[in-house]
Amino acid sequence: MAPRRTGSKYSPLREYLRRRGQFTNLVTLTFPKIEGIIKNDLPFGALRSENWWKNNETTSQGYAWTSAGWKVQSMDLKGRTVTFKKLVQEETAQAPRRKRRKIKKSQKPFTPVPVKPRRIRMPSKTRIAKAIARAKNVERRKASPQYKIKLKPKSAYEKRMYKLEAKPTSKD
């Protein structure tokens, strides 16, 4: 089972931009690179519309880069690139923070229904007696001599050819 992902689909992009913010103030990413970062495809709106790339905190993607301290400076749909610019500290302080949803402590993790263990039954005395009798019979058959020879009955042709009652005639 895969580990559960926390945050939104664009949380990996937020973490990527936070790490890049330590080294640079401007980042240009291609659409395939963003898809690789989020490990998912971008929606069609991102590939066709500039409105999708607005610096709006009410959308999950907008929240991802604004909460990391970045904004979209420019984007090129034909070139399939987006340029992010790092926000100055004053701009970051003005941005309202999104409230995290609290996890209810009353919710318990899933517990499966207890299963009654299967009871192994002992066979009845009658069955045990029958099994012992069968085993003894098999032993007796193996111990007894096997003198019985089964002869194949004669076919009708053989009976006609070799009649036992008829006496042989001698031709001297």
Buried (B, 14 or more C-beta within 10 A) or exposed (E): EEEEEEEBBBBBBBBBBBEBBEEEEEBBBEBEEBBEBBEEEBEEEBEEEEEBBBBEBEBEBBBBBBBBBBBBBEBEBEEBBBEBBBBEEEEBEEBEEEEEEEEEEEEEEEEEEEEEEEEEEEEEEEEEEEEEEEEEEEEEEEEEEEEEEEEEEEEEEEEEEEEEEEEEEEEE
